[in-house]
Amino acid sequence: MIKKSYFLFLALAFISLLVACSNDEASNDSEEAGGDSEKVELRMLWWGSQDRHDRTLEVIDLYMKENPNVTISAEFTGWDGYWEKMATQAAGGNLPDIVQMDYKYLAEYVAKDLLADLNPFVDSNALDLSDVEDTYIDGGIIDDKLYAVNIGANAHAIVVDNAMFEKAGVAPLEPGYTWEELKEKAKQLSDKLGDGVYGVHPNAGVMGFKHYLRQHGKWLYSEDGTELGYEDDQLLVDYLQITVDMLESGGAAPPDVFETAGTNVEQFPIVNEETAIVMDMHSNQIIAIESAAGRPLDLMLQPTLEGGELGHYIKPGQFLSVSESSEHKEEAAKFISFFTNSIEANEILNAERGVPIAGEVRKHLKENATDAGRKMFEYVELAQEYSREIDPPDPQGSTEIESLFENEVQDPIHYGEITPEEAAENFRTKASEILAKNK
């Protein structure tokens, strides 16, 4: 009896041990697979070209593979219609957890309490910014709160096809060239490149006007955001006259050549060698536009103003923000941290949104950059030499003013439907009414 009881005891103990080990292994497997972690569903929204969409989707897949408990649903569109989509979702209380944000819209979304303060997640290290210099972080801070993380620094630029300059026998643009030189070279290019080919894809847009104002020591908005920041309408008249002169001389492509492209770089005339220059771009766009063209293109500074101030500044290319309505703010912050610091993710992204902000990532990508990527890195370094401090984020109402400028200044000037003087007077009247709401 003793022996039987003894062996029965050993058998039961052995079975218990096997069950315990099995449970431990199952528990470990479950933890490794994220099985014990909360299942989290996030939505992410961004704008961009097809190239950006493909890269971002691949990074999302990589993150979900490394974090099986997280599912990220992607929503994306072009720049056209993006902010209308955002506004609609915001009005319905349905903003995605992670949204791509632009510097000029940041203050407006913060004022409406639509974006979360990310400082608590920096403090907890869920959002790791330890390898990021303050200069890359500051643009996303309003009233000492971090509402947006810069996902690529860039600078205002133009894109040029230097091979077309060479074909036309026209000397290339060099840093420090003036607005007058731009007009002269645009005319020379059009004259020498044949019918249907033009020197410049013009853009009498608000971004170029901001640059022109900075060259005069001004900004589009007053410090308190309640009125325009310049008093003399001749500044806008002179800026618009540059485009009018190029259109009238034939140096610039007429609007039927470029208007259908909108902001879609794949359809820009320079892609099809219909223009040698496209105005008012950002340095990060060289990746997508050169990819679309299938041939080398280059970045160049905006024209300088003789006797004027420096117009350039280093700009947060885009941001990622977390919506205040998100139920998973910490997990959204962790994804932004991954987007910022992962070398593998940034090898996929390839600095398409701009120069990365994390030091190790930036160093790695520059050493391994494609030709287009290297051009972007080198251009941002060049632009720093021609830059001064960035102006504050645009105030509330700026989106309405951007639309006003596009619809009642830029487009009518391109089509010759209004004079620069009429456009400047009309813009001041209507923009002042919009900004007065901030008082």
N, C-alpha and C positions, 0 to 999 in steps of 0.2 A: 504493500500500500504506500509505503514511504517512497519507494522508487517511482511508482506511478504518479503520485502527487508531485514529486519533484520534477519529473519530466513534463507533466502537464503545466506546471508553473513556468518552466523554461520556455515551453512552446508559446504560452500566452504572452510572456515577456518579449519574445522574439517578434511575434506578430505586432505587438504594441509599438515596438521599435521601428518596424517597417512602415507602419501606418504614420508614425510621427515624422519619419524621414520623408515619406511621400508627401505629407502635408507641407513640410518645410520647403521641399522642392517646388511644389505647386505654388506655394506662397511666393517663393523667390522668382519663379517664372512669371507669375502674375505681376509682381512689382517691376520686373525688367520690361515687361510689355506695356507697362502703364495701367495694368488692370485694376490696381487699387487706387489709381488716381481718378479724380473727378473728370467725367467726360465734358469737354468744353467745345462749344461751337461758336466760332467767330466769323464775322463778315468783314471783308476788306474791299475798299473802293479806291480806284486810282484812274488817272487819265494818262494818255500817251499814244505812241505809235504801236504798230503791230510788233515790232522788235521788242519794245518795252513789255508789252503784254506777255510775250513768250518767255522772256527772262524772269519776270515776276512770278508767273505761274510755276516755273521750274523751282524757284526758291521756296515758294509755298509748299510744293510737294516734298522738298528736302526737309523743311521744318516739320511737316506732319509725319514723315518717316522717322525722324529723331524724337518726336513727341506724339506717340500713337494715340494719346488721349485727347489730342486737339484736332479738330476739323475746321479748316478755314475755307469759307465759300468766297469765291472771287467775283467781283463786279468791276467792270472796266469799260472805258469809253474814250473817245478822242477829247481834245480840249473843248471843242465846240459842243455845247450842251452839258458839259460836266457840272458847271456851277448851278445850272437850272435843275439838274438831277439832285444835287446836294440840297438845294433850297427846298425842293419838294419833299425829300426825305426828312429834312429837319423840321419842316412844318407838320409832318405827320408823326413826329417823335420816333422816327425809324432810321436814324443815321446808323450806318455800319459801325462796328466796334473800332475799326482802324480805317482812317481816311487819309488820303494824300491831300496835303494842304499847301497853299501858296502864300508867300510872304504878304502879298497885297490884300489877301482876304483874311489873314490871321486875326487882326484886331476886331474885325466885324464879327467873326464867329465867337471870339472870346467875349465880346460885349453882350452877346446873346446867350451866354452861359451854355454853349454847345460843346465845349471842349474841356477835357479833364486836366487838372493840374497833375503833372507827372513827377513832381519833386518827391512825393512819398515813395515812389517806386525806385527813384535814384537812391534815396536814403537806404532802402532795403536791399539795394543791389539787384533787384529784379530787372531794372534798366541800368546796365553797366555803361557809364560814360567816363570811366577812369582813364581811358586812353584817348580822350578827346579834349583838345584845347578849347579854352573859353571862347575864343573868337568864332569857333564853329557852333557853339551852343547859344551864344547871346541872342541871335536873331529870333529864337523861339521863346524868349522870355518877355513877359509883359507883367509889370507890377510885381517883380520878383518871383513870379510863378512860371514854371516851364510848361508851356502848352503844346509845344511842337518840337520834334527832333529833326534836325537837318539831315537829309539823306543824300546830300551831294552839293558841294559848293560849286558855283559857276560864275560867269561874268558875261555881261552884255557883249555881243559880237556881231560881225557880219561873216558870211561864208562866201568864199571866192573860189573860182576855178582858174588857177594860175595858168593852166595849159591853154585856156581860151585867150588870156592876156597875151601869151607868147604867140599864139596863132595870129592874133590881130596886130602883133608888133607894138603892143602898148606896155610900157613899163609897169610892173606890179606895184600895188599899193604898199607903202612902207609906214611903220608906226610914226605917228606925228603928222600924217597927211591931213589936209583941211577939207572942209565942206566944198569949197570952190574946186579943189583938185578932184574931189569925187565927181562933181558935175562934168568937169572937163574929160575925165577918163571914161565916164559912162557914155558920153557922146562919141568919143573916139572908138570905143568898142562897138557901138551900134553901127557906126559908119563902115567899119572894116570887117565885120563878121558876116555881113550879108543880110538878105531879106529874112524877116521872121526871127532874127536873133538880136537881142538887146543887151545893153551894158548892165542895167540894174533891174532887179525885181524890187520895186519901191514899196515903202510902207510908211505912210504919214500917220503912224499910230501913236498911241499915248506913251508907249514904252520909249520910243525915240524922243518924244517931247520931254519926258522926264530927264533923259540924258542931256538934252539941249538946255533945259533949265538949270541943271547942275553946273553946266559949263558957264552959266551966268551967275552962279552963286545962289540960285533959287531952288525951290522945290514946289511940286504941284499943290501941296496943301500947307495951310498954316499949322503952327505947332499944336494948337488945340483942335485942329480938324474941323473948324466951323466955317472956314472960307478958303478960297484959293490962296496959294502962297506967293503969287506974283501979282503985281499991280498993273504992269504995262502990257497991254494986249499985243503990242508990237512984237513981243517975244514969240507968241504963237503965230502971228502973221509971218514973221521971218522964217520960222521953222517950216511952215506949210509951203512957203514960196520955194523952198529948195526942191520939194517934190514936183511942184507945178512946173518949175524951170526944166527939170529933167524929162517930164512928160511932154512938154511943148517942144523940146529940142530933139525928141526921139531917143534920148539916152536911156529912158526908162520904158519898160514894157507897158503897153496899154492894159487897162484892167481886164479886158476879156482874155488876156493871156494868163493872168495869175489869180483872179478872184475866185474861180471855181475850186482852186486848191485849198482855199481857206488856210487853216493851220496844219493841214496834213502834209508833212514834209515829203512823203512819197510822191506827191503830185506837184511839188514845186517846179517851176520852169527850169531851174538850174539842174535838176535831175536829168532833164531831157536836153540839156545844152541849149536852152532857149534864152537863158541869161547867164552872164558871167559872175554876177554878184546877187546875193539876196540880203536885204537889210534886216535889222532888228531881230537877230537870233540870240540864243544863249549858247555858251560854249559846249554844254553837254549834248546839244543837238547834233554835233558833228558826227557822233556815232551812228545815229539813225539816218541822217541825210547822206553820208558817204556810203552807207550800206545800200540805200535805195538807188544811188547813182551808179554804184558798181565801178567807181573810178576815184582817184585821189582828189580831194577837195581840201581847202585850208581855211583856217580861222584868221580873222584880222580885226584889229581894234576899230571902234567907231571913229568917225572923223573928229579931229580936234577943232576947237574954236580959236582962231588966232587971237592971242591976248587974253583968252578965257581961262577958266579954272578946269581942273580935272573933272571929267564927267563920269568916269567908270567907278565901280565899287564891286567888291566881292560879295556875291549874293547867295543866300541859301537857295539852292536850285529848287528843291521841293522839300517839304516836311512830311513826316508821318505824325499824326495826332490820334489820340484816343477820344472817342465821343463820351461826353458826360453821361449819356444814357446807357452806356455799355454796362452789362451785368458782370463782365469779366475783364475789368480794367487791368488787373495784375497780369493776366495771361496775355492780354494785348500788348502790355509793356514789355513782356518777355520776348514776344515776337519782334518788336522794334529793336530790342537789344541784339537779337540774333541777326537781324537785317543790318545792323550797324557794325557788329564785331566779327561775324563769321567770315573767315577768309574764303571758305568753300562757297558760301552764298555770294560773296562779292566777286568771286571769279566768274560766276554765272551772270551776275548783274553787269559786270564789266564797266563800271563807272558810267553807265549810260545816262543816269540821272545827274551826274556831276562828280566832282572829285570827292572820294569818301572822306568822312570826318575822323575815323579812328586811325591813329598814327600807324600802327602795324599793317592795317589793311591798305592804307594809302601807299606805304613803302612797297609792299608786295605787288600791288597792281601796277605801280609805275615801272617797276623792274620787269614786269612781264606783260606790259601793255601792247596791244595791237598798234598799228600805225595811227589809226584814228584816235585811240585812247591816249597815246603819247602826245598827239597834237593838242588834245584837250588839257592834259596836265601842263604842257609847256605854255599853252595860251593863258591859263589861269595865272601862272607865274609871271608872264609878261604883263597881263592886265593889272596885277598888283602894283607894278611900277607906275601905272597911269591911273591909279585909284586913290580915292580918299574915303572917309568914313561913310557908312551907309546911313540913309535917312530913316526916320521912324517908320513903322508899318503904316500902311494907308488907313485912314479912319473909317468909321462906319459910314456907309453910303458910297464907298469907293466903287463897289461893283456896279451901282447904278450910273456912276460917272464914267466908268470904263465903257459901258454900253452906249451912253450918250456920245462919248468921243468917237466910238467906232461908227455909229449910225448917222451922226449929224456933223462930223468933222472929217474923219478919215475917208469913208466911202464917197461922200459927195465931192471931196477934193480929187480923189482918184478919177472920178467920172467927169470932172469939170463942171459940176452942177452948182458950184458955189465958189465965191472968191475967198481967199485967205482972211480978208477983213471981215466979211460976213460970218465966216465960220468962227472966228475968234470972238466976235461980239455975241453971237448966239450961244457959244459954249459958256462964256462967263455968266450970262444971264441965268441959264438953266442949271449950271453946276452950282452957282451960288444959292439957288433955291434948295437944291438937294442938301448941301452942307449946312444950311441954316437950321436944319432939323436937329443938328447936334448941339445947338446952343441951349 
